[in-house]
């Protein structure tokens, strides 16, 4: 009996020890849970702006799809607090479009934010904003406690009395500091900042979009999305780029001009509303339409901004583009071509004008042409196109004082000049010619030599490169004879300027060393009446009063005199300056 009792006591003690150990372990687990509570990262939507969140630093989780352009982002690396938090994270490269965790830290407002394209997101420029933020990977820093619930600016202040709305708009308040517009200003200001446009890309841009029947509805929608993406990327505004759209089919029609929409948001809305016209793909007719009608002052053309036309073609045109494009280039329009799904080898027999893009673009150096293999790859051309369109230094077809004239030199070859001085005169003519951009579509140069008689040394259409023109000047032979300047002016009007192109400025530069044997007054009046801008350069024995009669008014800007042939070169900079000053002062429609 004693043995049995002892065994039972041992069992009880053993159970007690087991329970005791189990209890201690349980308490340890409970203690662990109390000491290390699990942190939940708050989730936000793509449209949440940083300025709406009051916390100075926080972790959040972004959903997928925040690359969408409707979630606006302002700035690069440092973002205005009016930006979408998650959109900025994608733009900065911290997240991709699948979403994830990010760390957001508020920083001081900036005096300006520069827009850019990065990781599939176009951010916008902004002059200034009161608060900024930066984004980094969603890794908590040691020793920092992050809120598991965010505080939004729309919630009431803890100090507010029951039923009383706190004054969140007073100076120093969270709403005002976050960049929001005070209540009393809401009637006159938009909450969303409106950009004035990117001043580094001040161009007047026309898109010629393909609305032909062959493109189909689906590809037409892709084309419109491409336009909207470009509009977003360009940061449209009165201080930056302006954009209009012409749609072509059988006939072209302006969808909207340069001054219709003055910001990217309104422009994108208008693009979405464009409906397809149908018909053939008459690109040449569309380019002619743009040359004659689009870039006018009444349509918003600013004169000082380069004119750019981007032509989009599905396959190939159904009419010829070469002549229409030449006239456009001569009018100062920089033509770009985007050819999508161009003709393959067995389709080239159907193309009306082989190599049509090279015949149309501003220059055949590859800068003005983009070939896209299929419509689904068109979006990849947004960034390259925007970069080229905004590179105003390389827009070679823009009209300037140096690339838009027909210049006729009228050279005195009389006996008083002499062989040596005549070579000096030719060097002066070459020095002036070197300053201009010479080609068949830019500035063209011709020359007449005169004594009692006149002869055409070379016409405007004879030499189309600068080296050829300079060589032609060098080859001019000295004639020798009398000085009939009046007859020479008449001859130049008939043999040179009668063949000048209608959209070219006509410049006559006459060089003489003496008084004319015939009357210069009537020939000079005829030249002025015909729109020929005349510069009279006198040397040695030239009569000042004759120079002033020959020269276009005011004579002080168009008549020059040097006492020796060897000093002719000194007048070159002033003549070029006056030519350009006059060009830039003229109103251009």
C-alpha positions in Angstrom: 0.0 0.0 0.0 2.8 2.4 0.9 4.5 1.7 -2.5 1.3 2.6 -4.4 0.9 5.9 -2.6 4.5 6.9 -3.3 4.0 6.2 -7.1 0.9 8.4 -7.2 2.8 11.3 -5.5 5.6 11.0 -8.0 3.0 11.3 -10.9 1.4 14.4 -9.3 4.8 16.1 -9.0 5.7 15.2 -12.5 2.4 16.7 -13.9 3.0 19.8 -11.8 6.4 20.3 -13.3 5.1 19.8 -16.8 2.4 22.5 -16.3 4.9 24.8 -14.7 7.2 24.6 -17.7 4.4 24.9 -20.2 3.1 28.0 -18.4 6.6 29.7 -18.5 6.9 29.0 -22.2 3.4 30.4 -22.8 4.3 33.5 -20.9 7.5 33.9 -22.9 5.5 33.7 -26.2 3.0 36.2 -24.9 5.8 38.5 -23.9 7.4 38.2 -27.3 4.1 39.1 -29.0 3.7 42.1 -26.7 7.2 43.4 -27.3 7.1 42.9 -31.1 3.7 43.8 -32.5 3.4 43.2 -36.2 3.6 46.5 -38.3 1.0 46.8 -41.1 2.0 49.1 -44.0 -0.9 51.4 -45.0 -2.1 51.0 -48.6 -3.0 54.0 -50.8 -4.6 54.5 -54.2 -2.7 55.8 -57.3 -4.5 59.2 -57.1 -3.4 60.1 -53.6 -1.3 63.2 -53.5 1.5 63.7 -51.0 0.1 67.1 -50.0 -3.1 65.3 -48.6 -1.0 63.3 -46.1 0.1 65.2 -43.0 2.8 62.8 -41.9 6.3 64.1 -42.5 7.7 60.6 -43.2 5.8 57.4 -43.9 5.8 54.0 -45.4 3.0 53.1 -47.9 2.1 50.4 -50.3 1.1 51.4 -53.9 -1.2 49.3 -56.1 -0.4 48.2 -59.6 -1.2 50.5 -62.6 0.1 53.9 -61.2 2.0 54.5 -64.5 -1.2 55.8 -66.0 -0.9 59.4 -67.3 -4.0 60.5 -65.5 -2.1 60.4 -62.2 -0.1 63.6 -62.6 3.4 64.0 -61.4 5.3 67.3 -61.1 9.1 67.4 -61.0 12.1 65.0 -61.3 13.7 63.3 -58.3 12.2 66.0 -56.0 8.5 66.2 -56.6 5.9 68.9 -55.8 3.5 67.6 -53.1 0.6 68.0 -55.6 1.9 64.9 -57.3 0.6 61.4 -57.1 2.7 59.7 -54.5 2.7 56.3 -56.4 3.1 58.0 -59.8 6.2 59.7 -58.5 7.5 56.4 -57.2 7.2 54.9 -60.7 8.8 57.9 -62.4 11.7 57.8 -60.0 12.3 54.1 -60.6 11.7 53.0 -57.1 8.7 51.1 -58.2 7.6 49.6 -61.5 4.0 49.5 -62.7 3.2 46.4 -60.6 3.3 48.5 -57.3 4.9 47.8 -54.0 6.2 49.4 -50.8 7.9 52.8 -50.7 9.3 55.3 -48.1 8.1 58.9 -48.5 9.8 61.8 -46.9 8.6 65.4 -47.0 11.1 68.2 -47.8 11.0 71.9 -48.4 9.2 73.5 -51.4 11.2 74.3 -54.5 11.3 77.5 -56.6 10.8 75.3 -59.7 10.2 71.7 -60.8 11.4 70.4 -64.2 9.3 67.8 -66.0 10.9 64.8 -67.7 10.2 61.3 -69.1 11.3 58.4 -67.0 10.3 54.8 -66.6 7.1 55.2 -68.7 5.9 58.3 -66.8 5.9 61.9 -68.1 6.3 64.3 -65.3 5.2 68.0 -65.7 7.1 71.2 -65.0 5.9 73.6 -62.4 7.1 77.1 -61.6 7.0 76.7 -57.8 5.2 74.8 -55.0 5.2 75.1 -51.2 6.1 71.5 -50.2 8.0 68.7 -51.9 8.8 65.1 -51.2 11.3 62.4 -52.2 10.7 58.7 -52.6 13.0 55.7 -51.8 12.7 52.0 -51.4 10.2 50.8 -48.7 12.8 49.7 -46.2 12.3 51.0 -42.6 15.3 52.8 -41.1 16.5 51.6 -37.7 15.2 53.5 -34.8 12.4 55.2 -36.8 8.8 54.5 -36.0 6.4 54.7 -38.9 2.6 55.3 -38.6 0.4 52.3 -39.3 -2.4 54.7 -40.1 -1.9 57.9 -42.1 -3.2 61.3 -41.1 -5.0 63.0 -44.0 -5.4 66.8 -44.2 -9.2 66.5 -44.5 -9.6 65.1 -40.9 -10.5 67.5 -38.1 -7.9 68.9 -35.7 -7.9 67.2 -32.3 -8.2 70.7 -30.8 -11.5 71.4 -32.6 -14.6 71.7 -30.5 -17.5 69.4 -31.2 -19.4 70.5 -34.2 -16.8 73.3 -35.0 -14.8 73.1 -38.3 -11.1 74.1 -37.6 -9.5 76.9 -39.7 -7.2 74.8 -41.8 -6.5 77.8 -44.1 -4.8 80.1 -41.6 -1.1 80.9 -42.2 1.1 78.0 -41.1 -1.8 75.5 -41.4 -1.2 72.1 -43.0 -3.4 72.8 -46.0 -1.8 76.1 -46.9 1.7 74.7 -46.3 1.0 71.7 -48.5 0.3 74.0 -51.4 -3.5 74.1 -51.5 -5.3 77.2 -52.5 -7.2 79.2 -49.8 -11.0 79.0 -49.9 -11.4 82.6 -50.9 -9.2 82.1 -53.9 -11.0 79.0 -55.2 -13.3 81.0 -57.4 -10.4 82.6 -59.3 -7.8 79.8 -59.2 -7.7 76.2 -60.2 -6.5 73.8 -57.5 -4.3 72.1 -60.1 -1.4 74.3 -61.2 -1.4 75.2 -64.9 2.0 75.1 -66.5 3.0 78.0 -68.8 4.9 75.5 -71.0 8.5 74.5 -71.2 10.4 77.6 -72.4 13.3 75.4 -73.6 11.0 73.9 -76.3 9.2 77.0 -77.8 8.0 75.6 -81.1 4.8 76.0 -83.1 3.9 72.4 -84.0 1.4 70.9 -86.5 0.6 67.2 -86.5 -0.7 65.9 -89.8 -2.5 62.7 -88.9 -3.6 59.9 -91.2 -7.4 59.6 -91.2 -7.6 57.4 -94.4 -9.9 54.4 -94.6 -6.9 52.0 -94.9 -5.7 52.8 -91.4 -8.7 51.3 -89.7 -10.4 52.2 -86.4 -8.0 50.4 -84.0 -4.8 51.9 -85.5 -6.5 55.3 -85.6 -7.0 55.0 -81.9 -3.4 54.1 -81.4 -2.4 57.2 -83.4 -4.6 59.4 -81.2 -3.0 57.9 -78.1 0.4 58.7 -79.5 -0.6 62.3 -80.0 -1.9 62.5 -76.5 1.4 61.1 -75.1 3.3 63.6 -77.1 1.1 66.5 -75.9 1.7 65.3 -72.3 5.4 65.1 -72.9 5.7 68.5 -74.5 4.3 70.5 -71.6 2.1 72.7 -73.8 1.8 76.3 -72.8 2.0 79.9 -74.0 5.7 80.2 -73.0 6.6 76.8 -74.5 5.4 74.6 -77.3 2.0 75.0 -78.9 0.3 72.3 -80.9 -2.4 71.9 -83.5 -3.7 69.0 -85.5 -4.7 68.6 -89.2 -6.3 65.3 -90.3 -6.0 64.2 -93.9 -7.8 61.7 -96.1 -9.1 62.7 -99.5 -8.9 66.3 -98.3 -7.2 67.8 -95.2 -9.1 69.6 -92.4 -7.8 71.5 -89.3 -9.1 69.7 -86.2 -7.8 72.6 -84.0 -5.1 75.3 -84.5 -2.2 76.5 -82.4 -4.1 78.8 -80.1 -7.2 76.6 -79.5 -5.7 74.7 -76.5 -3.1 76.3 -74.3 -2.2 73.4 -72.0 -1.6 69.6 -72.3 -4.7 68.6 -70.3 -7.1 70.5 -72.7 -5.2 69.3 -75.7 -5.4 65.7 -74.7 -9.2 66.0 -74.2 -9.5 67.5 -77.7 -7.4 64.7 -79.2 -9.7 62.1 -77.7 -12.7 63.7 -79.5 -11.2 63.5 -83.0 -13.2 61.2 -85.3 -11.7 59.5 -88.4 -12.4 61.1 -91.8 -11.7 58.2 -94.1 -10.8 58.4 -97.8 -7.4 58.2 -99.5 -4.0 59.1 -98.1 -3.3 62.4 -99.8 -0.3 63.5 -97.9 1.0 66.0 -100.5 -2.3 67.8 -100.5 -2.2 68.0 -96.7 1.3 69.4 -96.7 0.2 72.1 -99.2 -2.8 72.9 -97.0 -0.6 73.4 -93.9 1.9 75.6 -95.9 -0.8 77.9 -97.1 -3.2 77.9 -94.2 -1.9 76.6 -90.8 1.1 78.7 -89.8 -0.6 82.1 -89.9 -0.9 84.7 -87.2 -4.6 84.3 -87.1 -4.1 80.6 -86.3 -1.7 81.3 -83.4 1.6 81.3 -85.2 4.0 83.3 -83.0 6.6 84.4 -85.6 9.6 83.9 -83.4 9.0 80.2 -82.7 10.2 77.6 -85.2 7.4 76.0 -87.4 7.4 72.2 -87.3 5.1 69.8 -89.1 5.1 66.1 -88.1 3.5 64.0 -90.9 2.2 60.6 -89.9 1.7 58.1 -92.7 0.3 54.6 -92.5 2.1 52.7 -95.3 2.6 55.2 -98.1 0.8 58.3 -99.6 -1.7 58.1 -102.5 -0.3 61.3 -104.0 3.1 62.9 -104.6 4.7 64.8 -101.8 8.0 66.2 -103.3 6.9 69.5 -104.7 4.5 70.3 -101.8 7.3 69.5 -99.3 9.8 71.7 -101.2 7.4 74.7 -100.9 6.9 74.0 -97.2 10.6 73.9 -96.5 11.1 77.1 -98.5 8.4 78.7 -96.3 10.4 77.8 -93.2 8.6 74.7 -92.1 10.6 71.9 -90.5 9.0 68.7 -91.9 9.3 65.4 -89.9 8.0 62.1 -91.3 6.8 59.2 -89.2 6.2 56.2 -91.4 4.4 53.3 -89.8 4.3 49.8 -91.5 6.0 51.1 -94.7 6.0 49.2 -97.9 7.8 45.8 -97.9 9.7 44.7 -101.0 6.7 43.2 -102.8 4.5 46.2 -102.1 7.0 48.9 -103.4 5.5 48.5 -106.9 2.3 50.2 -105.6 4.1 53.2 -104.1 3.5 56.3 -106.3 6.7 58.1 -105.3 9.6 55.9 -104.2 11.6 57.2 -101.3 8.9 59.7 -100.6 10.0 60.5 -97.0 13.5 61.5 -98.1 11.9 63.8 -100.7 9.7 65.4 -98.1 11.7 65.9 -94.9 13.7 69.0 -94.0 17.0 67.2 -94.3 17.9 63.7 -95.4 20.3 63.1 -92.5 18.0 60.7 -90.5 17.1 63.4 -87.9 13.7 64.2 -89.5 12.6 60.6 -90.2 11.2 57.9 -87.9 10.4 54.5 -89.4 8.1 52.4 -87.2 7.7 48.7 -88.1 4.3 48.3 -86.6 1.6 50.4 -84.9 2.1 48.6 -81.5 5.6 49.9 -81.3 4.6 53.5 -82.1 4.7 54.6 -78.4 8.4 54.0 -78.3 8.8 57.0 -80.7 7.3 59.5 -78.3 10.6 60.3 -76.5 12.8 60.4 -79.6 10.4 62.7 -81.4 9.9 65.1 -78.6 13.7 65.3 -78.1 14.2 66.2 -81.8 11.3 68.6 -82.1 12.6 70.5 -79.0 16.2 70.7 -80.3 15.6 74.1 -81.9 19.3 74.5 -82.7 19.0 71.6 -85.2 15.7 72.7 -86.9 17.5 73.6 -90.1 14.5 74.6 -92.1 13.3 77.4 -89.8 13.3 80.7 -91.7 16.1 83.0 -90.6 17.8 86.0 -92.1 20.6 83.7 -93.4 18.5 80.9 -95.1 15.6 82.6 -96.8 16.8 85.0 -99.5 17.7 85.2 -103.2 20.8 87.4 -103.2 21.9 89.0 -106.5 25.3 90.7 -106.6 25.6 93.5 -109.3 29.3 94.0 -109.7 31.0 97.0 -111.4 33.6 95.7 -113.9 34.6 99.1 -115.4 38.1 100.1 -116.4 38.6 102.3 -113.3 38.4 99.3 -111.0 41.4 97.4 -112.4 42.3 93.7 -112.3 43.8 93.7 -108.7 40.9 95.6 -107.2 38.4 93.5 -109.1 39.8 90.4 -107.3 39.4 92.2 -104.0 35.7 92.9 -104.9 35.2 89.2 -105.7 36.7 88.3 -102.3 34.2 90.8 -100.7 31.4 89.0 -102.6 32.6 85.6 -101.4 32.9 86.9 -97.8 29.3 88.0 -97.8 28.1 84.8 -99.4 29.9 82.7 -96.8 27.7 84.1 -94.1 24.5 82.5 -95.6 23.1 79.0 -95.6 23.1 78.1 -99.3 21.0 75.4 -100.9 18.2 75.0 -103.4 15.7 75.5 -100.6 17.7 78.0 -98.5 19.5 81.1 -99.6 20.4 81.2 -103.3 23.1 83.4 -104.9 23.4 84.9 -108.4 25.7 87.5 -110.0 25.8 90.1 -112.8 28.8 92.0 -114.0 28.4 95.3 -115.8 30.3 98.0 -117.7 28.4 99.8 -120.6 27.0 96.3 -121.1 25.9 93.6 -118.8 26.3 89.9 -118.5 24.9 87.2 -116.3 27.7 85.4 -114.5 25.4 82.8 -112.9 21.8 82.6 -111.9 20.0 81.7 -108.7 19.3 78.1 -109.8 22.8 77.3 -111.2 24.7 76.5 -108.0 23.0 74.9 -104.9 25.9 74.4 -102.5 28.1 77.0 -100.8 31.4 75.5 -102.2 30.0 75.6 -105.7 28.9 79.3 -105.3 32.3 80.3 -103.9 34.1 78.6 -106.8 31.8 80.3 -109.3 32.6 83.7 -107.7 36.3 82.9 -108.0 36.0 82.1 -111.7 34.3 85.4 -112.7 36.6 87.2 -115.2 37.3 90.9 -115.2 35.5 92.7 -118.1 36.6 96.3 -118.2 34.7 99.2 -119.8 32.4 102.1 -118.9 29.9 102.4 -116.0 26.2 102.2 -116.8 24.8 101.4 -113.3 21.1 102.2 -114.2 21.1 99.7 -117.1 22.8 97.1 -114.8 19.9 97.4 -112.3 17.3 96.9 -115.0 19.3 93.9 -116.3 19.5 92.3 -112.9 15.8 92.7 -112.3 15.0 91.0 -115.6 17.7 88.3 -115.7 18.1 87.5 -112.0 15.1 88.6 -109.9 12.4 87.8 -112.4 13.3 84.1 -111.6 13.3 84.6 -107.8 10.9 82.4 -105.8 7.8 84.2 -104.5 8.5 83.3 -100.9 12.1 84.4 -100.9 13.4 87.8 -99.8 15.0 89.5 -102.7 18.3 91.2 -101.9 20.4 93.2 -104.5 23.9 94.1 -103.4 25.5 96.5 -105.9 29.2 97.4 -105.7 30.6 100.3 -107.7 33.6 102.6 -107.7 32.3 105.6 -109.6 29.5 107.8 -110.9 27.1 106.2 -113.4 27.1 107.3 -117.0 23.3 106.9 -117.1 20.3 107.7 -114.8 19.9 105.4 -111.7 16.8 107.0 -110.3 14.1 105.3 -112.3 15.7 101.8 -112.3 16.1 102.1 -108.5 12.5 103.1 -108.1 11.4 100.1 -110.2 13.5 97.7 -108.0 12.0 99.1 -104.8 8.5 98.9 -106.3 9.1 95.2 -107.1 10.1 94.5 -103.5 13.9 94.1 -104.1 15.8 95.3 -101.0 18.8 97.1 -102.5 22.2 97.6 -100.8 24.6 100.1 -102.5 28.3 99.7 -101.7 30.5 102.5 -103.0 34.3 102.6 -103.2 36.8 105.5 -103.9 35.1 107.7 -106.5 31.5 106.5 -106.0 29.0 109.3 -105.7 27.3 109.3 -102.2 24.1 110.8 -103.5 23.8 108.1 -106.1 24.4 105.4 -103.5 21.5 106.8 -101.4 19.2 106.9 -104.5 20.0 103.3 -105.3 19.7 102.1 -101.7 16.4 101.0 -100.1 15.0 103.5 -97.5 16.3 104.3 -95.0 19.6 104.9 -96.9 21.6 105.0 -93.7 21.0 101.2 -93.3 21.4 100.3 -96.9 24.2 102.5 -98.3 27.8 102.0 -97.4 31.0 103.8 -98.5 34.7 102.9 -98.1 37.6 105.0 -99.4 39.7 102.1 -100.6 39.0 98.6 -102.0 41.2 97.0 -99.3 38.7 98.3 -96.7 35.7 96.6 -98.2 36.0 93.6 -95.9 35.4 95.8 -92.9 31.8 96.5 -94.0 30.8 92.8 -94.1 29.7 92.4 -90.5 27.6 95.6 -90.6 25.9 94.6 -93.8 25.0 91.2 -92.4 23.8 92.8 -89.2 21.5 95.2 -91.1 20.2 92.4 -93.3 19.3 90.3 -90.2 17.9 93.3 -88.2 15.6 94.2 -91.1 14.5 90.5 -91.4 13.7 90.2 -87.7 11.7 93.4 -87.6 9.4 92.4 -90.4 6.0 90.9 -89.4 5.6 87.3 -90.6 2.2 85.8 -91.0 
